[in-house]
Amino acid sequence: MVLVDDRFRTPSTRHARAGGQCPEQAEQAQQLYDSGASIPKIAQTFNTGRSTIYRYITPKPAN
C-alpha cells in the first residue's frame, strides 16, 4: 500500500468545496427574495454567503 503525502497534493484537492447551490435551493432562494426576505436572512437560511445568493437570484426590476 502506498500512502500519498498530503503536502504534495494541490490545494484544490486538499480543500475541495461544494460548487454552489442545487437548483431546488436556488428556486427557494428566489421565492424567499420575491416574498420580501432580506439577502442576509436568505444566506443564513441556506448557511451560505450573501455573494452566493446574489449569484443565483434575479433582482426585482426598478420602478
C-alpha positions as a Markdown table, in Angstrom:
| # | Residue | x | y | z |
|---|---|---|---|---|
| 1 | Met | 0.0 | 0.0 | 0.0 |
| 2 | Val | 1.3 | 3.4 | -1.0 |
| 3 | Leu | 0.4 | 6.4 | 1.1 |
| 4 | Val | 0.4 | 9.8 | -0.6 |
| 5 | Asp | 1.8 | 12.7 | 1.4 |
| 6 | Asp | -0.9 | 15.4 | 1.7 |
| 7 | Arg | 1.8 | 18.1 | 1.2 |
| 8 | Phe | 2.2 | 17.1 | -2.4 |
| 9 | Arg | -1.5 | 17.5 | -3.4 |
| 10 | Thr | -2.7 | 20.7 | -4.9 |
| 11 | Pro | -4.7 | 23.0 | -2.5 |
| 12 | Ser | -7.8 | 22.4 | -4.6 |
| 13 | Thr | -7.7 | 18.7 | -4.0 |
| 14 | Arg | -6.9 | 19.0 | -0.3 |
| 15 | His | -9.7 | 21.5 | 0.5 |
| 16 | Ala | -12.4 | 20.9 | -2.1 |
| 17 | Arg | -15.5 | 22.9 | -1.7 |
| 18 | Ala | -19.0 | 22.3 | -2.9 |
| 19 | Gly | -20.0 | 24.1 | -6.1 |
| 20 | Gly | -22.8 | 26.4 | -5.1 |
| 21 | Gln | -26.5 | 25.6 | -4.6 |
| 22 | Cys | -28.6 | 22.9 | -6.2 |
| 23 | Pro | -31.4 | 24.1 | -8.5 |
| 24 | Glu | -34.1 | 23.5 | -5.8 |
| 25 | Gln | -32.3 | 25.7 | -3.3 |
| 26 | Ala | -31.8 | 28.4 | -5.9 |
| 27 | Glu | -35.5 | 28.3 | -6.7 |
| 28 | Gln | -36.3 | 28.5 | -2.9 |
| 29 | Ala | -33.9 | 31.4 | -2.5 |
| 30 | Gln | -35.6 | 33.2 | -5.4 |
| 31 | Gln | -39.1 | 32.6 | -3.8 |
| 32 | Leu | -37.9 | 34.0 | -0.5 |
| 33 | Tyr | -36.4 | 37.0 | -2.2 |
| 34 | Asp | -39.6 | 37.6 | -4.1 |
| 35 | Ser | -41.6 | 37.4 | -0.9 |
| 36 | Gly | -39.6 | 40.2 | 0.7 |
| 37 | Ala | -36.9 | 38.3 | 2.7 |
| 38 | Ser | -33.6 | 40.1 | 3.0 |
| 39 | Ile | -30.4 | 38.7 | 1.4 |
| 40 | Pro | -28.6 | 38.2 | 4.7 |
| 41 | Lys | -31.6 | 36.3 | 6.1 |
| 42 | Ile | -31.8 | 34.1 | 3.0 |
| 43 | Ala | -28.0 | 33.4 | 3.2 |
| 44 | Gln | -28.3 | 32.5 | 6.8 |
| 45 | Thr | -31.2 | 30.1 | 6.0 |
| 46 | Phe | -29.1 | 28.2 | 3.5 |
| 47 | Asn | -25.9 | 28.5 | 5.5 |
| 48 | Thr | -24.1 | 30.3 | 2.7 |
| 49 | Gly | -22.6 | 33.7 | 1.9 |
| 50 | Arg | -24.5 | 36.7 | 0.6 |
| 51 | Ser | -22.5 | 36.6 | -2.6 |
| 52 | Thr | -23.7 | 33.1 | -3.4 |
| 53 | Ile | -27.3 | 34.3 | -3.0 |
| 54 | Tyr | -26.7 | 37.3 | -5.3 |
| 55 | Arg | -25.3 | 34.9 | -7.9 |
| 56 | Tyr | -28.5 | 32.8 | -8.0 |
| 57 | Ile | -31.3 | 35.3 | -7.7 |
| 58 | Thr | -32.8 | 37.6 | -10.3 |
| 59 | Pro | -33.2 | 41.1 | -8.8 |
| 60 | Lys | -36.5 | 42.9 | -8.8 |
| 61 | Pro | -37.0 | 45.4 | -11.6 |
| 62 | Ala | -36.5 | 49.0 | -10.6 |
| 63 | Asn | -39.7 | 51.0 | -10.6 |
